[in-house]
């Protein structure tokens, strides 16, 4: 289960705003004279397609060049700044503990808000700037929640909700505008069931419908232009939470094939291939992840590394019986966990147990006991890992006593 601050993050950023993920709104070749829906403007879609693909494939420098061209074309419109802010957000996505991109992200969202506010004041059509305001405040709120800055997160969420109300109910106009409705419907039902402590707060909002929300997001993921990838980003998480691992695997594989240098999609492909027993694919993609980390490719770091290393350790331990290689990868998973300060994570604890088993097979009992005790200390006390560590410790102590009696 996700930490509760992540749930607040989702709620503030997505549920309150439920705004489309990025520039799906209103443009023309001359925005100062004619504000038209971007959804109806194929010219802008053509201009932005390559930039968006570059963004999701983690070619940020190339994407930035395209975004700056859009900024030159439309200097008074919030769209280019929002896209540049979205690029900074996806730099954060692989490891949300990394704060090095926060300043640039917030600066672009603030520029989006400034330009959108001017449009909101000057133009009769309030829906366009309202979407950008809702989206920008939503993303700010999500970041503040990740950083546990609850007052700032609540303020951003409240502002986002204000502008979302201007746009709400337009989801039937196109798949793009359905994105927010789908997110709201799913999480508005999911959050209070998973976190009853939030029920009093969420009672103030309209009820959700998980099944409908998932269907809406699937429609967006299949038919939308701008919000397609963002919808699929959330569907990957939803399929996993709903134990629909087959769907998660197929979607993750497709997204990785489409954006092969996106660390988030590659990590999800590795996880879902592992969960669904696709051993050959899981091993191959795990090796790919570790290779990209060693090449310092953008977004590839410890969070993906601990996942990939554990997968390779598991297969070498359980199937290939290559215990030396398994130990190497278990240690890598531990090192990545230390690097990302995730010593309570399952990969860390399971890797300690794995190293303990290998040491025990080599009759290095003191070393094995050290690993088991570390695992016992870090594991959640109600988890199967904790039970496994405790059992291993007791069995090892019995084994050592038996050997002493033989001497």
C-alpha positions in Angstrom: 0.0 0.0 0.0 1.3 3.4 -0.9 2.4 5.8 1.9 -0.5 8.1 2.9 1.4 11.3 1.7 1.3 9.8 -1.8 -2.4 9.4 -1.6 -2.8 13.0 -0.6 -0.6 13.8 -3.5 -2.9 11.9 -5.9 -6.0 13.5 -4.3 -4.8 17.1 -4.4 -3.2 16.9 -7.8 -5.6 14.7 -9.7 -8.9 14.4 -7.9 -9.3 18.1 -7.0 -8.2 19.3 -10.3 -8.8 16.3 -12.5 -7.5 18.6 -15.3 -6.2 17.3 -18.6 -2.5 16.5 -18.4 -1.3 19.1 -20.8 -1.9 21.4 -23.7 -5.1 20.1 -25.0 -6.7 23.5 -25.2 -7.3 26.2 -27.7 -4.9 27.6 -30.1 -4.7 28.8 -33.7 -2.1 30.3 -35.9 -2.8 33.7 -34.4 -3.8 33.3 -30.7 -4.0 37.0 -30.1 -6.9 37.3 -32.5 -8.7 34.0 -32.4 -8.9 31.6 -29.5 -10.1 28.3 -30.7 -10.0 24.9 -29.1 -6.7 23.2 -29.7 -8.5 20.0 -30.1 -10.0 21.4 -33.3 -6.6 22.7 -34.6 -4.7 19.9 -36.4 -1.9 22.4 -37.2 -1.0 22.7 -33.6 -1.3 19.0 -33.1 1.2 18.4 -35.9 3.6 21.0 -34.4 3.4 19.5 -30.9 3.4 15.8 -31.7 7.1 15.4 -32.2 7.9 17.5 -29.1 5.6 15.4 -26.9 7.0 12.2 -28.2 10.5 13.4 -27.4 9.4 14.4 -23.9 8.0 10.9 -23.1 11.1 9.2 -24.6 13.3 11.3 -22.2 15.0 13.3 -25.0 14.5 16.4 -23.0 16.9 18.7 -24.8 15.4 18.0 -28.1 11.9 18.4 -26.7 12.9 21.7 -25.1 13.9 23.0 -28.5 10.5 22.3 -29.9 8.7 23.8 -26.9 10.7 27.0 -27.2 9.6 27.2 -30.8 6.0 26.9 -29.7 6.7 29.6 -27.1 8.0 31.8 -29.9 4.9 31.2 -31.9 2.5 31.7 -29.0 4.3 34.0 -26.5 1.1 35.0 -24.7 -0.3 31.5 -24.3 0.2 29.2 -21.3 0.6 26.1 -23.4 4.4 26.2 -24.1 5.2 26.9 -20.4 2.9 24.0 -19.3 4.7 21.6 -21.7 8.1 22.7 -20.4 6.8 22.2 -16.9 5.5 18.8 -17.8 9.0 17.9 -19.0 10.4 18.9 -15.6 7.7 16.8 -13.9 8.7 13.7 -15.9 12.3 14.2 -14.7 10.9 13.8 -11.2 8.6 10.8 -12.0 11.3 8.0 -11.9 12.2 9.0 -8.3 9.9 11.4 -6.6 12.4 11.8 -3.7 14.7 13.7 -6.1 14.2 17.4 -5.4 16.7 18.8 -7.9 14.1 19.6 -10.6 11.5 21.2 -8.2 12.6 24.8 -8.8 12.5 24.6 -12.6 9.2 22.7 -12.5 7.5 25.3 -10.2 8.9 28.2 -12.3 7.2 26.9 -15.4 3.9 26.2 -13.7 4.0 29.7 -12.2 4.5 31.1 -15.7 1.6 29.0 -16.9 -0.6 30.4 -14.2 0.4 34.0 -14.9 -0.4 33.8 -18.6 -3.6 31.7 -18.0 -4.8 34.3 -15.4 -4.5 37.1 -17.9 -6.5 35.1 -20.5 -9.1 34.3 -17.8 -9.5 38.0 -17.1 -9.5 39.2 -20.7 -11.4 36.7 -22.6 -15.1 35.8 -22.7 -14.3 32.1 -23.1 -13.2 31.1 -19.6 -12.9 27.4 -20.2 -9.5 27.5 -22.0 -7.5 29.4 -19.3 -9.5 27.6 -16.6 -8.1 24.2 -17.8 -4.6 25.5 -17.7 -5.0 27.0 -14.3 -6.6 23.9 -12.9 -3.8 21.7 -14.4 -0.9 24.0 -13.2 -2.3 24.2 -9.7 -2.9 20.5 -9.7 0.7 19.6 -10.6 2.0 22.2 -8.0 -0.3 20.6 -5.4 1.0 17.1 -6.2 4.6 18.2 -5.8 3.9 20.0 -2.6 2.2 16.8 -1.3 5.2 14.7 -2.3 7.3 17.1 -0.3 4.8 16.9 2.6 4.2 20.7 2.5 0.6 20.2 3.4 -0.5 23.9 3.7 0.9 24.7 0.2 -0.6 21.5 -1.2 -4.0 22.3 0.3 -3.9 25.9 -1.1 -2.9 24.7 -4.6 -5.6 22.0 -4.4 -8.3 24.5 -3.5 -7.2 26.8 -6.3 -7.2 23.9 -8.7 -10.7 22.9 -7.7 -12.0 26.4 -8.2 -10.9 26.4 -11.9 -11.9 22.7 -12.4 -15.5 23.7 -11.5 -15.5 26.0 -14.5 -14.6 23.1 -16.8 -16.4 20.3 -15.0 -19.0 18.5 -17.1 -17.3 19.0 -20.4 -15.9 15.5 -20.4 -18.4 14.4 -23.1 -17.0 16.9 -25.6 -14.0 14.7 -26.5 -11.7 12.0 -25.1 -9.3 14.8 -24.1 -11.7 16.4 -21.7 -12.8 13.0 -20.4 -9.4 12.5 -18.8 -10.2 14.4 -15.6 -13.6 12.8 -15.1 -12.1 9.4 -15.4 -9.4 10.1 -12.8 -11.9 11.6 -10.4 -14.4 8.8 -10.7 -11.8 6.1 -10.0 -9.9 7.7 -7.1 -12.9 9.3 -5.4 -14.2 5.8 -4.7 -10.8 4.1 -4.2 -9.2 6.5 -1.7 -11.8 6.3 1.1 -11.9 2.5 0.8 -8.2 2.2 1.1 -7.8 5.0 3.6 -10.9 5.2 5.9 -9.2 8.0 7.9 -9.8 10.3 4.9 -13.6 9.6 4.7 -14.6 12.7 6.6 -12.6 14.9 4.2 -13.7 13.2 1.1 -17.4 13.2 2.1 -17.4 16.9 1.1 -16.8 15.8 -2.6 -19.1 14.1 -5.1 -19.0 10.3 -5.0 -16.9 8.4 -7.5 -17.4 5.3 -9.5 -14.2 3.1 -10.0 -15.6 1.0 -12.8 -16.8 4.0 -14.7 -13.6 5.9 -14.1 -11.5 3.0 -15.4 -13.6 2.8 -18.5 -13.3 6.5 -19.1 -9.5 6.4 -18.8 -9.4 3.5 -21.2 -11.4 5.5 -23.7 -9.0 8.4 -23.3 -6.0 6.1 -23.6 -7.3 4.6 -26.8 -8.8 7.7 -28.5 -7.2 10.9 -27.1 -4.4 12.8 -28.7 -2.8 14.9 -26.0 -3.9 13.0 -22.9 -3.4 9.5 -24.2 0.0 8.9 -22.5 -1.1 10.4 -19.2 -4.2 8.2 -19.1 -2.1 5.2 -19.7 0.3 6.2 -16.9 -2.5 6.1 -14.4 -4.0 2.9 -16.0 -0.8 1.1 -15.3 -1.2 1.8 -11.6 -4.9 1.1 -11.6 -4.5 -2.3 -13.3 -1.9 -3.3 -10.7 -4.1 -2.1 -7.8 -7.0 -4.0 -9.3 -4.8 -7.2 -9.7 -5.3 -7.0 -13.5 -1.7 -8.0 -14.1 -2.3 -9.2 -17.6 -3.7 -5.9 -18.7 -0.9 -4.1 -16.9 1.7 -6.2 -18.6 0.3 -5.7 -22.1 0.0 -1.9 -21.6 3.4 -1.6 -20.0 5.0 -3.6 -22.9 3.3 -1.4 -25.4 4.3 1.8 -23.7 7.9 0.7 -23.4 8.0 -0.3 -27.1 6.6 3.1 -27.9 9.0 5.0 -25.6 12.0 2.7 -25.1 14.0 5.2 -23.1 11.3 6.1 -20.6 12.5 4.6 -17.3 9.1 4.6 -15.7 7.5 2.5 -18.5 10.5 0.2 -18.8 10.4 -0.3 -15.0 6.7 -1.2 -15.2 7.3 -3.6 -18.0 10.0 -5.3 -16.0 7.7 -5.5 -12.9 4.7 -6.8 -14.8 6.6 -9.3 -16.9 8.1 -10.6 -13.6 4.6 -10.7 -11.9 3.0 -12.6 -14.9 5.8 -15.1 -15.2 7.4 -13.8 -18.4 10.8 -14.8 -17.3 12.7 -14.3 -20.5 11.3 -10.8 -21.1 11.7 -9.8 -17.4 15.4 -10.8 -17.5 16.0 -9.0 -20.8 14.4 -5.8 -19.7 16.1 -5.9 -16.3 19.5 -6.2 -18.0 18.5 -3.2 -20.2 17.7 -1.1 -17.2 21.0 -1.8 -15.5 22.8 -1.1 -18.7 21.1 2.3 -19.1 21.9 3.1 -15.5 25.6 2.4 -16.1 25.4 4.7 -19.1 23.8 7.5 -17.0 20.9 7.8 -19.3 18.3 10.3 -18.2 15.9 9.1 -15.6 17.6 5.7 -15.0 18.7 5.6 -11.4 18.4 3.6 -8.1 14.6 3.1 -8.0 14.6 1.3 -11.3 17.9 -0.3 -10.4 16.8 -2.0 -7.3 13.8 -3.5 -9.2 15.9 -4.8 -12.1 18.7 -6.1 -9.8 16.2 -8.0 -7.7 14.6 -9.6 -10.7 17.9 -10.9 -12.0 18.9 -12.1 -8.5 15.6 -14.0 -8.2 15.9 -15.8 -11.5 19.6 -16.7 -11.0 18.8 -18.0 -7.5 15.6 -19.9 -8.2 16.0 -21.1 -11.8 19.6 -20.9 -13.1 21.1 -22.0 -9.8 23.9 -19.5 -10.4 24.4 -18.5 -6.8 27.4 -16.3 -7.3 25.6 -14.2 -9.9 22.5 -14.2 -7.7 24.5 -12.9 -4.8 26.0 -10.2 -7.0 22.5 -8.9 -8.0 21.1 -9.2 -4.5 23.9 -7.0 -3.4 23.2 -4.5 -6.2 19.6 -4.4 -5.2 20.7 -3.6 -1.6 23.1 -0.9 -2.8 20.4 0.7 -4.9 18.1 0.6 -1.9 20.6 2.3 0.3 21.2 4.9 -2.4 17.5 5.7 -2.6 17.1 5.5 1.1 14.5 2.8 0.9 15.7 0.4 3.5 12.1 -0.7 4.4 11.2 -1.6 0.9 10.5 -5.2 -0.1 13.4 -5.4 -2.5 15.8 -4.5 0.2 14.5 -7.0 2.7 14.0 -9.8 0.2 17.6 -9.3 -1.0 18.9 -9.6 2.5 17.1 -12.9 2.9 18.4 -14.1 -0.4 22.0 -13.3 0.6 21.3 -15.1 3.9 20.2 -18.2 2.1 23.3 -18.2 -0.2 25.6 -17.8 2.8 23.7 -20.6 4.6 24.2 -22.9 1.7 27.9 -22.2 1.9 27.8 -22.9 5.6 28.8 -19.4 6.4 26.3 -19.4 9.3 27.4 -16.3 11.1 27.2 -14.3 7.9 23.8 -15.8 7.1 22.5 -15.0 10.6 23.7 -11.4 10.1 21.6 -11.0 6.9 18.6 -12.6 8.5 18.7 -10.3 11.5 19.0 -7.3 9.3 16.0 -8.5 7.3 14.0 -9.1 10.5 14.9 -5.6 11.7 13.8 -3.9 8.5 10.7 -5.9 7.5 7.2 -4.9 8.3 6.3 -6.9 11.4 3.1 -8.2 9.8 4.7 -9.1 6.5 5.5 -12.6 5.1 9.2 -11.4 4.8 9.3 -10.8 8.5 7.9 -14.3 9.2 10.4 -15.8 6.7 13.4 -14.0 8.4 12.3 -15.0 11.9 11.9 -18.6 10.8 15.3 -18.6 9.1 16.9 -17.2 12.3 15.3 -19.9 14.5 16.2 -22.7 12.0 19.8 -21.5 11.7 20.2 -21.3 15.5 18.9 -24.9 15.8 21.3 -25.9 13.1 24.3 -24.3 14.8 23.3 -25.9 18.1 23.1 -29.3 16.5 26.5 -28.9 14.9 28.1 -27.9 18.2 26.7 -31.1 19.8 28.3 -33.2 17.1 31.8 -31.8 18.0 
